[in-house]
């Protein structure tokens, strides 16, 4: 009889990991601290309880990255997707679910599986040393004792704080007839070229209107249990900076010094918004210093007033919330194992992914990797061309740790999006021979990315099935 894999946390990631392990014929013990110890957000003791929303977002597998991830998870035998499909509610093109029915489905499926044991206990500290295979999937509400233990083990000093994140823009939606590429004072920095930032210029009138919009925009309110958590040092929201004085942003993230607009017949910019490359593929660009707590609809409206971003498409919008996550590119290997102690794998939101579906997907991958290791089999990560592989790549290797001027940047959570995928050339003409252009070309590109992803996923799944049979 194989020794069990231990999964700490019965949320979406932990539940999916346990299901995948058991499906591979390996026993698993799920350790869930509720109801022995509650959290500030959970209301029940059910596994996979949905605490923020009942929506898994778009279910469009052809032109939406999260919809593609849905389909990949279905093909990989996901319990979370099976429960979602069984308890779905009318929501247009989105997959919304009945919260109670969904949680009950997952809880019952795990409880009835002969290879799964559920223990209601808090793991107050690092798992016992004789647990040689552990998946930690405790999410953003990791218990204080376990958080401290992880901090001590990894050397990371911050795991819980108000995480202020800046919006990220798809490169192909930036208007390069208005913007230009240049590092401040043309400094190349380590690995840079001197043209490492995309610069969006603003006149004085545009800057004043932008500040007015920031101050008037509707902000996200905090939960009572978040209100006492301080801002993370160095990540003040732009609207908080604007409240300290109308010129504060011009002497902070929007300072125009050291930059020269090369476009003809242009005035010297009064302020500049800079975008910095955010992933190794150079398809995603971060708005430098633009952490914000504006509501998402307000962000889109206000940020599209910036010259060059009038048609911007966002891979991630800004946010500010209490979070617990690892600096995964530094701490985890390609199989989600902690480099400092490889018996520990991490899964779900604590690895730096955003969203229910993304958390469950990383749980699925961690479970499959742990099961293969327990069975003495090699585990090949999913291809980077798949949604699985793109998400795993962001967590374990796609993040850039330094900017073009040698400065360090922090790893930030992200939802799955097509900007994380290797580029693909879409067809130039449709089936009738008509040239594809404009928005239709963008849609064709997404369809091509999705088609490639599912084809490569099927090959990966087939290879894993053959390895398991052997």
ABEGO torsion letter per residue (X at the ends): XBBBBBBBEABAAAAAAAAAAAAAGBBBBBBBAOAABBBAABABABBGBBAABABAEBABAAABAAAAAAAAAAAAGBAAAAAAAAABBBAEABBBBBAAAAAAAAAAAAAABAABBBBBBBBBEBBBAABABBBBBAEAABBAAAAAAAAAAAGBABABBBBBBBBBBBAAABBAAABBBBBBGGBAEBGBAGBABBBBBBBAAAAAAAAAAAAABBBBBBBAAAAABBBBBGABBAAAAAAAEAAAAAABAABABGBBBABBGBBBBABBBBBBBABAAGABBBBBGABBABBAAAAAAAAAABBGAAABBBABBBBBBBBBBBBAAAABBAAGBBAABAABBBBEAAAGBBEAAAAAAAAAAAAAAAAAAAAGBBBBBBBAABAAAAAAAAAAAABBABBAAGBBBBBBBBBBBAAABBBBBBBABBAAGBBBBEAAAAAAAAAAAAAAAAAAAAAAAAAAAAAAAX
